[in-house]
Amino acid sequence: MPTSCAPSPPVVYHLRIVLRGVSPLIWRRVLIRGDSTIADLHAAFQQVLGWTDEHLHRFVIHGKDYGSSRIGGIGFHDDPRRVRLADLGLRVRERFLYEYDFTDGWQHDVRVEQIVPPELGRRYPRCVGGRRAVPPEDCGGPWAFQELRQRHSALAVTQRLAEIFSAVFNTIHPRCPRCRRAIIDQYRDELADLLRWARADRFDRRAVNGHLRQLNQQASNTGGAR
């Protein structure tokens, strides 16, 4: 009788994700198990990168498209909940594409840096590095983002914030909370936008891993990857 094939040992992929077309680089490094599915990979990438999953996406691996189909979007031949990362035959130093939001065209180069056994007691996926926040959703793509980034330099943002705070603290009735609230409300949307640009060069890996732990717990509760 033929000998049955033994199951492959579990592995962890070290992936480096770089957003194309923007400078300085926006990148992440994430560790994810080989038994994670394409659906798991997409969910982890969204959390690690900081996108909101409001748009369509796809992976292009060995010339084939993978992803989760949505009404009105492109369809995929394979069920993303059944195709696992380890099934794709990826090797160290290989690259594949992750594209998000086909209108703005956010393309990410993903490189396999290492394939190693999982660490005992370690939970995956896990982010181990990164720089800078991803662009605002629906900002128009890489070229538009670069223009916005130049317009919202650190100096320009600081100067505009100083102007707004000066307006708040130099109201006609400086001791009237209602007056100050009215002025703050007047600038609320602009303040939120300015503060987002002020944090554009920051990346909070601890917060990202907190989100990944929640994602991992949800996957465990539904029988997904660990």
GROMACS elastic network, one bead per residue, 0.5 to 0.9 nm:
[ bonds ]
;  ai    aj funct       b0    kb
    1     4     6  0.89978   500
    3     6     6  0.89078   500
    5     8     6  0.87368   500
    6     9     6  0.88063   500
    7    10     6  0.89342   500
    8    11     6  0.87172   500
    9   117     6  0.80058   500
   10    33     6  0.73377   500
   10    34     6  0.65411   500
   10    35     6  0.71963   500
   10    86     6  0.87529   500
   10   116     6  0.87399   500
   10   117     6  0.63775   500
   10   118     6  0.69213   500
   11    32     6  0.86055   500
   11    33     6  0.58763   500
   11    34     6  0.53519   500
   11    35     6  0.78870   500
   11    86     6  0.79466   500
   11   115     6  0.64171   500
   11   116     6  0.54738   500
   11   118     6  0.57546   500
   12    31     6  0.63854   500
   12    32     6  0.54581   500
   12    34     6  0.55740   500
   12    35     6  0.86402   500
   12   114     6  0.80720   500
   12   115     6  0.56197   500
   12   116     6  0.52619   500
   12   117     6  0.57580   500
   12   118     6  0.55061   500
   12   119     6  0.87675   500
   12   124     6  0.85364   500
   13    30     6  0.81382   500
   13    31     6  0.56236   500
   13    32     6  0.53775   500
   13    33     6  0.60939   500
   13    34     6  0.64993   500
   13    85     6  0.86694   500
   13    86     6  0.89002   500
   13    92     6  0.88711   500
   13   112     6  0.67465   500
   13   113     6  0.75607   500
   13   114     6  0.59307   500
   13   116     6  0.66545   500
   13   117     6  0.88062   500
   14    29     6  0.71205   500
   14    30     6  0.59909   500
   14    32     6  0.68100   500
   14    33     6  0.89776   500
   14   111     6  0.83341   500
   14   112     6  0.59518   500
   14   113     6  0.53455   500
   14   115     6  0.62747   500
   14   116     6  0.79878   500
   15    28     6  0.82192   500
   15    29     6  0.56869   500
   15    30     6  0.53601   500
   15    31     6  0.62664   500
   15    32     6  0.78070   500
   15   110     6  0.63726   500
   15   111     6  0.55413   500
   15   113     6  0.57929   500
   15   114     6  0.74641   500
   16    27     6  0.71785   500
   16    28     6  0.57773   500
   16    30     6  0.65080   500
   16    31     6  0.89277   500
   16   109     6  0.79936   500
   16   110     6  0.55767   500
   16   111     6  0.52356   500
   16   112     6  0.67148   500
   16   113     6  0.68819   500
   16   129     6  0.89253   500
   16   130     6  0.89866   500
   17    26     6  0.84638   500
   17    27     6  0.54155   500
   17    28     6  0.51169   500
   17    29     6  0.62122   500
   17    30     6  0.79580   500
   17    45     6  0.87490   500
   17    49     6  0.85982   500
   17    98     6  0.87322   500
   17   108     6  0.61697   500
   17   109     6  0.56848   500
   17   111     6  0.66460   500
   17   130     6  0.88981   500
   18    25     6  0.71199   500
   18    26     6  0.60142   500
   18    28     6  0.66744   500
   18    29     6  0.88869   500
   18   107     6  0.85081   500
   18   108     6  0.53297   500
   18   109     6  0.52167   500
   18   110     6  0.65538   500
   18   111     6  0.85714   500
   19    22     6  0.68637   500
   19    25     6  0.71171   500
   19    26     6  0.56739   500
   19    27     6  0.62797   500
   19    28     6  0.89981   500
   19   106     6  0.70919   500
   19   107     6  0.60477   500
   19   109     6  0.64744   500
   19   110     6  0.89319   500
   19   134     6  0.82819   500
   20    23     6  0.87313   500
   20    25     6  0.82518   500
   20    26     6  0.83884   500
   20   106     6  0.72469   500
   20   107     6  0.56355   500
   20   108     6  0.56323   500
   20   109     6  0.68100   500
   20   142     6  0.78621   500
   21    25     6  0.86802   500
   21   106     6  0.86327   500
   21   107     6  0.82574   500
   21   141     6  0.89925   500
   21   142     6  0.56534   500
   21   143     6  0.76528   500
   21   146     6  0.88878   500
   22    25     6  0.61993   500
   22    26     6  0.73419   500
   22   142     6  0.59350   500
   22   143     6  0.78649   500
   22   145     6  0.78882   500
   22   146     6  0.66899   500
   23    26     6  0.75310   500
   23   146     6  0.76740   500
   24   132     6  0.86539   500
   25   131     6  0.74309   500
   25   132     6  0.77545   500
   26    49     6  0.89021   500
   26   130     6  0.74352   500
   26   131     6  0.56077   500
   26   132     6  0.54610   500
   26   133     6  0.69244   500
   26   134     6  0.67059   500
   26   201     6  0.88899   500
   27    49     6  0.79562   500
   27   108     6  0.89185   500
   27   129     6  0.81665   500
   27   130     6  0.52306   500
   27   131     6  0.55929   500
   27   132     6  0.73456   500
   27   133     6  0.88243   500
   27   134     6  0.87589   500
   28    48     6  0.70895   500
   28    49     6  0.69360   500
   28   127     6  0.73660   500
   28   128     6  0.78505   500
   28   129     6  0.56163   500
   28   131     6  0.67130   500
   29    48     6  0.85759   500
   29   126     6  0.86723   500
   29   127     6  0.58852   500
   29   128     6  0.56389   500
   29   130     6  0.60133   500
   30    44     6  0.87400   500
   30    45     6  0.84685   500
   30    48     6  0.75989   500
   30   125     6  0.69178   500
   30   126     6  0.56285   500
   30   128     6  0.58867   500
   30   129     6  0.72515   500
   30   130     6  0.88427   500
   31   124     6  0.67077   500
   31   125     6  0.54579   500
   31   126     6  0.51630   500
   31   127     6  0.62644   500
   31   128     6  0.73845   500
   32    35     6  0.85607   500
   32    36     6  0.70938   500
   32    41     6  0.78655   500
   32    44     6  0.84969   500
   32    85     6  0.89342   500
   32   124     6  0.56288   500
   32   126     6  0.67055   500
   32   127     6  0.88509   500
   32   226     6  0.89572   500
   33    36     6  0.55412   500
   33    85     6  0.77612   500
   33    86     6  0.82757   500
   33   118     6  0.75165   500
   33   124     6  0.64732   500
   33   125     6  0.68182   500
   33   225     6  0.75752   500
   33   226     6  0.74704   500
   34    37     6  0.80175   500
   34    84     6  0.66733   500
   34    87     6  0.80725   500
   34   115     6  0.88857   500
   34   225     6  0.88797   500
   35    83     6  0.89510   500
   35    84     6  0.54485   500
   35    85     6  0.61478   500
   35    86     6  0.61452   500
   35    87     6  0.84195   500
   35   224     6  0.89366   500
   35   225     6  0.61874   500
   35   226     6  0.82672   500
   36    39     6  0.79578   500
   36    40     6  0.56124   500
   36    41     6  0.65484   500
   36    81     6  0.88811   500
   36    83     6  0.84009   500
   36    84     6  0.54403   500
   36    85     6  0.58689   500
   36    86     6  0.79407   500
   36   125     6  0.88632   500
   36   224     6  0.75607   500
   36   225     6  0.50187   500
   36   226     6  0.76235   500
   37    41     6  0.61408   500
   37    42     6  0.86310   500
   37    80     6  0.64073   500
   37    81     6  0.55695   500
   37    82     6  0.62491   500
   37    83     6  0.53756   500
   37    85     6  0.58548   500
   37    86     6  0.86991   500
   37   224     6  0.82782   500
   37   225     6  0.73842   500
   38    42     6  0.62106   500
   38    43     6  0.86490   500
   38    59     6  0.84463   500
   38    66     6  0.72427   500
   38    67     6  0.66871   500
   38    68     6  0.83044   500
   38    79     6  0.85208   500
   38    81     6  0.63514   500
   38    82     6  0.76786   500
   38    83     6  0.59201   500
   38    84     6  0.60339   500
   38    85     6  0.66151   500
   39    42     6  0.52184   500
   39    43     6  0.62847   500
   39    44     6  0.86641   500
   39    67     6  0.69742   500
   39    68     6  0.67630   500
   39    79     6  0.87087   500
   39    80     6  0.50520   500
   39    81     6  0.54480   500
   39    82     6  0.84664   500
   39    83     6  0.83795   500
   39    84     6  0.88215   500
   40    43     6  0.51479   500
   40    44     6  0.61210   500
   40    45     6  0.85727   500
   40    80     6  0.83611   500
   40    81     6  0.76310   500
   40    84     6  0.88122   500
   40   219     6  0.82170   500
   40   224     6  0.79392   500
   40   225     6  0.73185   500
   41    44     6  0.51390   500
   41    45     6  0.60826   500
   41    46     6  0.86179   500
   41    84     6  0.89917   500
   41    85     6  0.80205   500
   41   125     6  0.88601   500
   42    45     6  0.51165   500
   42    46     6  0.62138   500
   42    47     6  0.87814   500
   42    57     6  0.83343   500
   42    58     6  0.85439   500
   42    59     6  0.85383   500
   42    67     6  0.77526   500
   42    68     6  0.85878   500
   42    98     6  0.86278   500
   43    46     6  0.52685   500
   43    47     6  0.65117   500
   43    48     6  0.87621   500
   43    53     6  0.82734   500
   43   215     6  0.79519   500
   44    47     6  0.52356   500
   44    48     6  0.60566   500
   44    49     6  0.84721   500
   44   125     6  0.69663   500
   44   126     6  0.88003   500
   44   212     6  0.68642   500
   44   215     6  0.76634   500
   45    48     6  0.50404   500
   45    49     6  0.58167   500
   45    50     6  0.80777   500
   45    51     6  0.83129   500
   45    98     6  0.89372   500
   46    49     6  0.54110   500
   46    50     6  0.57594   500
   46    51     6  0.51144   500
   46    52     6  0.66944   500
   46    53     6  0.64183   500
   47    50     6  0.52013   500
   47    51     6  0.67249   500
   47    52     6  0.80029   500
   47    53     6  0.89734   500
   47   208     6  0.65858   500
   47   209     6  0.86648   500
   47   211     6  0.67069   500
   47   212     6  0.67737   500
   47   215     6  0.86366   500
   48    51     6  0.81719   500
   48   126     6  0.86483   500
   48   127     6  0.67788   500
   48   130     6  0.88493   500
   48   205     6  0.84143   500
   48   208     6  0.59373   500
   48   209     6  0.79311   500
   48   211     6  0.84481   500
   48   212     6  0.77359   500
   49   130     6  0.88275   500
   49   133     6  0.75682   500
   49   134     6  0.64964   500
   49   208     6  0.85752   500
   50   133     6  0.71519   500
   50   134     6  0.63554   500
   50   208     6  0.81593   500
   51    54     6  0.80944   500
   51   100     6  0.87358   500
   51   134     6  0.71996   500
   51   135     6  0.86398   500
   51   136     6  0.84900   500
   51   137     6  0.74173   500
   52    55     6  0.80602   500
   52   137     6  0.78560   500
   53    56     6  0.76771   500
   53    57     6  0.85292   500
   53   100     6  0.83609   500
   53   101     6  0.87916   500
   54   101     6  0.81042   500
   54   137     6  0.87424   500
   55   100     6  0.67010   500
   55   102     6  0.76815   500
   55   103     6  0.88436   500
   56    67     6  0.88287   500
   56    68     6  0.82556   500
   56    69     6  0.81427   500
   56    70     6  0.74910   500
   56    73     6  0.68845   500
   56    74     6  0.82549   500
   56    99     6  0.84338   500
   56   100     6  0.60534   500
   56   101     6  0.52867   500
   56   102     6  0.65872   500
   57    66     6  0.88760   500
   57    67     6  0.65282   500
   57    68     6  0.75150   500
   57    69     6  0.87167   500
   57    98     6  0.74269   500
   57    99     6  0.54465   500
   57   101     6  0.60701   500
   57   102     6  0.71758   500
   58    65     6  0.63486   500
   58    66     6  0.56467   500
   58    68     6  0.75482   500
   58    74     6  0.89843   500
   58    76     6  0.89963   500
   58    97     6  0.81260   500
   58    98     6  0.59673   500
   58    99     6  0.53712   500
   58   100     6  0.67646   500
   59    64     6  0.79224   500
   59    65     6  0.55650   500
   59    66     6  0.50193   500
   59    67     6  0.61013   500
   59    96     6  0.73310   500
   59    97     6  0.55430   500
   59    99     6  0.63336   500
   59   100     6  0.89536   500
   60    63     6  0.57617   500
   60    64     6  0.53030   500
   60    66     6  0.63821   500
   60    67     6  0.89206   500
   60    96     6  0.59787   500
   60    97     6  0.50493   500
   60    98     6  0.65725   500
   60    99     6  0.81747   500
   61    64     6  0.53318   500
   61    65     6  0.65820   500
   61    66     6  0.75900   500
   61    88     6  0.78640   500
   61    90     6  0.87129   500
   61    95     6  0.79944   500
   61    96     6  0.51657   500
   61    97     6  0.67077   500
   61    98     6  0.88151   500
   62    65     6  0.85751   500
   62    88     6  0.84101   500
   62    90     6  0.87940   500
   62    95     6  0.88737   500
   62    96     6  0.72983   500
   63    96     6  0.87466   500
   65    76     6  0.68299   500
   65    77     6  0.82764   500
   65    78     6  0.89166   500
   66    75     6  0.89763   500
   66    76     6  0.60462   500
   66    77     6  0.77227   500
   66    78     6  0.69177   500
   66    79     6  0.83639   500
   66    80     6  0.68416   500
   66    83     6  0.88752   500
   67    75     6  0.82176   500
   67    76     6  0.64162   500
   67    78     6  0.81603   500
   67    79     6  0.80160   500
   67    80     6  0.58156   500
   68    74     6  0.88961   500
   68    75     6  0.78275   500
   68    76     6  0.71984   500
   68    79     6  0.76195   500
   68    80     6  0.59812   500
   68    81     6  0.85795   500
   69    72     6  0.86942   500
   69    73     6  0.64975   500
   69    74     6  0.62788   500
   69    75     6  0.51804   500
   69    76     6  0.63543   500
   69    79     6  0.89460   500
   69    80     6  0.88093   500
   70    73     6  0.52362   500
   70    74     6  0.72029   500
   70    75     6  0.75283   500
   71    74     6  0.82329   500
   71    75     6  0.88646   500
   72    75     6  0.89870   500
   76    79     6  0.74093   500
   76    80     6  0.84309   500
   78    81     6  0.86407   500
   78    82     6  0.77249   500
   78    83     6  0.71611   500
   79    82     6  0.54944   500
   79    83     6  0.65937   500
   80    83     6  0.54900   500
   80    84     6  0.80616   500
   81    84     6  0.77789   500
   81   224     6  0.89034   500
   83    86     6  0.85397   500
   83    87     6  0.66949   500
   83    88     6  0.80423   500
   84    87     6  0.52635   500
   84    88     6  0.71591   500
   85    88     6  0.56758   500
   85    89     6  0.80706   500
   85    90     6  0.80030   500
   86    89     6  0.63707   500
   86    90     6  0.73308   500
   87    90     6  0.82131   500
   90    93     6  0.87900   500
   90    94     6  0.65065   500
   90    95     6  0.84228   500
   90   112     6  0.76160   500
   91    94     6  0.55313   500
   91    95     6  0.87786   500
   91   112     6  0.68263   500
   91   113     6  0.87709   500
   91   114     6  0.83351   500
   91   115     6  0.77484   500
   92    95     6  0.87220   500
   92   111     6  0.80358   500
   92   112     6  0.51120   500
   92   113     6  0.55649   500
   92   114     6  0.55652   500
   92   115     6  0.66381   500
   93   111     6  0.60390   500
   93   112     6  0.50658   500
   93   113     6  0.55881   500
   93   114     6  0.77410   500
   94   110     6  0.83622   500
   94   111     6  0.57734   500
   94   112     6  0.54883   500
   94   113     6  0.80423   500
   95   109     6  0.67673   500
   95   110     6  0.53890   500
   95   112     6  0.62979   500
   96   108     6  0.84619   500
   96   109     6  0.61946   500
   96   110     6  0.52790   500
   96   111     6  0.66672   500
   96   112     6  0.85956   500
   97   107     6  0.68710   500
   97   108     6  0.58051   500
   97   109     6  0.51831   500
   97   110     6  0.59762   500
   97   111     6  0.89051   500
   98   106     6  0.83698   500
   98   107     6  0.59169   500
   98   108     6  0.50481   500
   98   109     6  0.66223   500
   98   110     6  0.70064   500
   99   102     6  0.72712   500
   99   105     6  0.68688   500
   99   106     6  0.56736   500
   99   108     6  0.60878   500
   99   109     6  0.88343   500
  100   103     6  0.87624   500
  100   104     6  0.81510   500
  100   105     6  0.64699   500
  100   106     6  0.52113   500
  100   107     6  0.64727   500
  100   108     6  0.82270   500
  101   104     6  0.56442   500
  101   105     6  0.55384   500
  101   106     6  0.61672   500
  101   107     6  0.87268   500
  101   137     6  0.88495   500
  101   138     6  0.84543   500
  102   106     6  0.72670   500
  103   106     6  0.84559   500
  103   138     6  0.83208   500
  103   140     6  0.77903   500
  103   141     6  0.77944   500
  104   137     6  0.85711   500
  104   138     6  0.66221   500
  104   139     6  0.74086   500
  104   140     6  0.51414   500
  104   142     6  0.75835   500
  105   140     6  0.84704   500
  105   141     6  0.59481   500
  105   142     6  0.78308   500
  106   141     6  0.65759   500
  106   142     6  0.73061   500
  112   115     6  0.75589   500
  116   119     6  0.88476   500
  118   121     6  0.86111   500
  118   122     6  0.72848   500
  118   123     6  0.88691   500
  118   124     6  0.87617   500
  119   122     6  0.54115   500
  119   123     6  0.84350   500
  120   123     6  0.87648   500
  122   126     6  0.89173   500
  123   126     6  0.71186   500
  123   213     6  0.78634   500
  123   216     6  0.79385   500
  123   226     6  0.66305   500
  124   127     6  0.88028   500
  124   212     6  0.79885   500
  124   213     6  0.79819   500
  124   216     6  0.70947   500
  124   225     6  0.83642   500
  124   226     6  0.58456   500
  125   209     6  0.83657   500
  125   212     6  0.65264   500
  125   213     6  0.79429   500
  125   215     6  0.87759   500
  125   216     6  0.72583   500
  125   225     6  0.89934   500
  125   226     6  0.75416   500
  126   208     6  0.86172   500
  126   209     6  0.61179   500
  126   212     6  0.67712   500
  126   213     6  0.82183   500
  127   130     6  0.79524   500
  127   205     6  0.67469   500
  127   206     6  0.85896   500
  127   208     6  0.71816   500
  127   209     6  0.61225   500
  127   212     6  0.82387   500
  128   205     6  0.73458   500
  128   209     6  0.87386   500
  129   203     6  0.89502   500
  129   205     6  0.68738   500
  130   133     6  0.89989   500
  130   203     6  0.66167   500
  130   204     6  0.85462   500
  130   205     6  0.72776   500
  131   201     6  0.70413   500
  131   202     6  0.67448   500
  131   203     6  0.55513   500
  131   204     6  0.88086   500
  132   199     6  0.82343   500
  132   200     6  0.59056   500
  132   203     6  0.50385   500
  132   204     6  0.88168   500
  133   136     6  0.87539   500
  133   199     6  0.74879   500
  133   200     6  0.51938   500
  133   201     6  0.61165   500
  133   202     6  0.60606   500
  133   203     6  0.58392   500
  133   204     6  0.88693   500
  134   137     6  0.85835   500
  134   200     6  0.76702   500
  135   138     6  0.87154   500
  135   139     6  0.73538   500
  135   141     6  0.84575   500
  135   142     6  0.84374   500
  135   145     6  0.66499   500
  135   200     6  0.79679   500
  136   139     6  0.57698   500
  136   145     6  0.81310   500
  136   196     6  0.85669   500
  137   140     6  0.82315   500
  137   141     6  0.89044   500
  138   141     6  0.74848   500
  139   142     6  0.85913   500
  139   144     6  0.66257   500
  139   145     6  0.63605   500
  139   148     6  0.85090   500
  140   143     6  0.75142   500
  140   144     6  0.52427   500
  140   145     6  0.67604   500
  141   144     6  0.55041   500
  141   145     6  0.59965   500
  141   146     6  0.86644   500
  142   145     6  0.50259   500
  142   146     6  0.61330   500
  142   147     6  0.87305   500
  143   146     6  0.51724   500
  143   147     6  0.64423   500
  143   148     6  0.87297   500
  144   147     6  0.51782   500
  144   148     6  0.61942   500
  144   149     6  0.85458   500
  145   149     6  0.59394   500
  145   150     6  0.85948   500
  146   149     6  0.50170   500
  146   150     6  0.63183   500
  146   151     6  0.86817   500
  147   150     6  0.52234   500
  147   151     6  0.62841   500
  147   152     6  0.86515   500
  148   152     6  0.60586   500
  148   153     6  0.87015   500
  149   152     6  0.50324   500
  149   153     6  0.62136   500
  149   197     6  0.78328   500
  149   200     6  0.87995   500
  150   153     6  0.54190   500
  151   156     6  0.72919   500
  151   157     6  0.87840   500
  152   155     6  0.78916   500
  152   156     6  0.57417   500
  152   157     6  0.57345   500
  152   194     6  0.78432   500
  152   197     6  0.65790   500
  152   198     6  0.83109   500
  153   156     6  0.51699   500
  153   157     6  0.61260   500
  153   158     6  0.84987   500
  153   197     6  0.81032   500
  153   198     6  0.84022   500
  154   157     6  0.52312   500
  154   158     6  0.60600   500
  154   159     6  0.85806   500
  154   197     6  0.80819   500
  154   198     6  0.66033   500
  155   158     6  0.51576   500
  155   159     6  0.61332   500
  155   160     6  0.86161   500
  156   159     6  0.52109   500
  156   160     6  0.61799   500
  156   161     6  0.85882   500
  157   160     6  0.52172   500
  157   161     6  0.60872   500
  157   162     6  0.85622   500
  157   194     6  0.61141   500
  157   195     6  0.81550   500
  157   197     6  0.74479   500
  157   198     6  0.67293   500
  158   161     6  0.51697   500
  158   162     6  0.61641   500
  158   163     6  0.87057   500
  158   194     6  0.86780   500
  158   198     6  0.81109   500
  159   162     6  0.51024   500
  159   163     6  0.63233   500
  159   164     6  0.88428   500
  160   163     6  0.50227   500
  160   164     6  0.63267   500
  160   165     6  0.86838   500
  160   194     6  0.81941   500
  161   164     6  0.51604   500
  161   165     6  0.61502   500
  161   166     6  0.84164   500
  161   191     6  0.74682   500
  161   194     6  0.74395   500
  161   195     6  0.86974   500
  162   165     6  0.52036   500
  162   166     6  0.59512   500
  162   167     6  0.85680   500
  163   166     6  0.50758   500
  163   167     6  0.62602   500
  163   168     6  0.87578   500
  164   167     6  0.50716   500
  164   168     6  0.63064   500
  164   169     6  0.87967   500
  164   183     6  0.89135   500
  164   184     6  0.84621   500
  164   187     6  0.74671   500
  164   191     6  0.83374   500
  165   169     6  0.61882   500
  165   170     6  0.84405   500
  165   184     6  0.87768   500
  166   169     6  0.52714   500
  166   170     6  0.59276   500
  166   171     6  0.86637   500
  167   170     6  0.52403   500
  167   171     6  0.63557   500
  167   183     6  0.77573   500
  168   171     6  0.58967   500
  168   174     6  0.81886   500
  168   179     6  0.85712   500
  168   180     6  0.58228   500
  168   181     6  0.85068   500
  168   183     6  0.60731   500
  168   184     6  0.67885   500
  169   174     6  0.62440   500
  169   180     6  0.75069   500
  170   173     6  0.80097   500
  170   174     6  0.62442   500
  171   174     6  0.51587   500
  171   175     6  0.87257   500
  171   176     6  0.88238   500
  171   179     6  0.72573   500
  171   180     6  0.71309   500
  171   183     6  0.83552   500
  172   175     6  0.89704   500
  172   176     6  0.89114   500
  172   179     6  0.82009   500
  173   176     6  0.54138   500
  173   177     6  0.86121   500
  173   179     6  0.67150   500
  173   180     6  0.82575   500
  174   177     6  0.78262   500
  174   179     6  0.76204   500
  174   180     6  0.73188   500
  175   178     6  0.89346   500
  175   179     6  0.83363   500
  175   180     6  0.83326   500
  176   179     6  0.54392   500
  176   180     6  0.66143   500
  176   181     6  0.88303   500
  177   180     6  0.51608   500
  177   181     6  0.60926   500
  177   182     6  0.85792   500
  178   181     6  0.51036   500
  178   182     6  0.61735   500
  178   183     6  0.87744   500
  179   182     6  0.51018   500
  179   183     6  0.64228   500
  179   184     6  0.87023   500
  180   183     6  0.51737   500
  180   184     6  0.61325   500
  180   185     6  0.85128   500
  181   185     6  0.59732   500
  181   186     6  0.84611   500
  182   185     6  0.51229   500
  182   186     6  0.62435   500
  182   187     6  0.89522   500
  183   187     6  0.65752   500
  183   188     6  0.85378   500
  184   187     6  0.52329   500
  184   188     6  0.57356   500
  184   191     6  0.86305   500
  185   189     6  0.80513   500
  186   189     6  0.79154   500
  186   190     6  0.86078   500
  187   190     6  0.53066   500
  187   191     6  0.59133   500
  187   192     6  0.86296   500
  188   191     6  0.51413   500
  188   192     6  0.62935   500
  188   193     6  0.87457   500
  189   192     6  0.51883   500
  189   193     6  0.63299   500
  189   194     6  0.86858   500
  190   193     6  0.50669   500
  190   194     6  0.60821   500
  190   195     6  0.85464   500
  191   194     6  0.50293   500
  191   195     6  0.60132   500
  191   196     6  0.84790   500
  192   195     6  0.52261   500
  192   196     6  0.62121   500
  192   197     6  0.88045   500
  193   196     6  0.51578   500
  193   197     6  0.64528   500
  193   198     6  0.86892   500
  194   197     6  0.51599   500
  194   198     6  0.61225   500
  194   199     6  0.87636   500
  195   199     6  0.63445   500
  195   200     6  0.86996   500
  196   199     6  0.52530   500
  196   200     6  0.63269   500
  197   201     6  0.82480   500
  198   201     6  0.76100   500
  198   202     6  0.86405   500
  199   202     6  0.53188   500
  199   203     6  0.83000   500
  200   203     6  0.81962   500
  203   206     6  0.89909   500
  203   207     6  0.89058   500
  203   208     6  0.87053   500
  204   207     6  0.54760   500
  204   208     6  0.64187   500
  204   209     6  0.88694   500
  205   208     6  0.50079   500
  205   209     6  0.61776   500
  205   210     6  0.85857   500
  206   209     6  0.52192   500
  206   210     6  0.62799   500
  206   211     6  0.88510   500
  207   211     6  0.64547   500
  207   212     6  0.87350   500
  208   211     6  0.51315   500
  208   212     6  0.62562   500
  208   213     6  0.87260   500
  209   213     6  0.61042   500
  209   214     6  0.86320   500
  210   213     6  0.51764   500
  210   214     6  0.65433   500
  210   215     6  0.87625   500
  211   214     6  0.51614   500
  211   215     6  0.62576   500
  211   216     6  0.86237   500
  212   216     6  0.59684   500
  212   217     6  0.84803   500
  213   217     6  0.61095   500
  213   218     6  0.86032   500
  214   217     6  0.50648   500
  214   218     6  0.62495   500
  214   219     6  0.86338   500
  215   218     6  0.51442   500
  215   219     6  0.62141   500
  215   220     6  0.86428   500
  216   219     6  0.50392   500
  216   220     6  0.61179   500
  216   221     6  0.86015   500
  216   224     6  0.82113   500
  216   225     6  0.74385   500
  216   226     6  0.60359   500
  217   220     6  0.50274   500
  217   221     6  0.61620   500
  217   222     6  0.87199   500
  217   226     6  0.80657   500
  218   221     6  0.51318   500
  218   222     6  0.64363   500
  218   223     6  0.86459   500
  218   224     6  0.80792   500
  219   222     6  0.52056   500
  219   223     6  0.59759   500
  219   225     6  0.60896   500
  219   226     6  0.70071   500
  220   224     6  0.53169   500
  220   225     6  0.66175   500
  220   226     6  0.62170   500
  221   224     6  0.74605   500
  223   226     6  0.86550   500
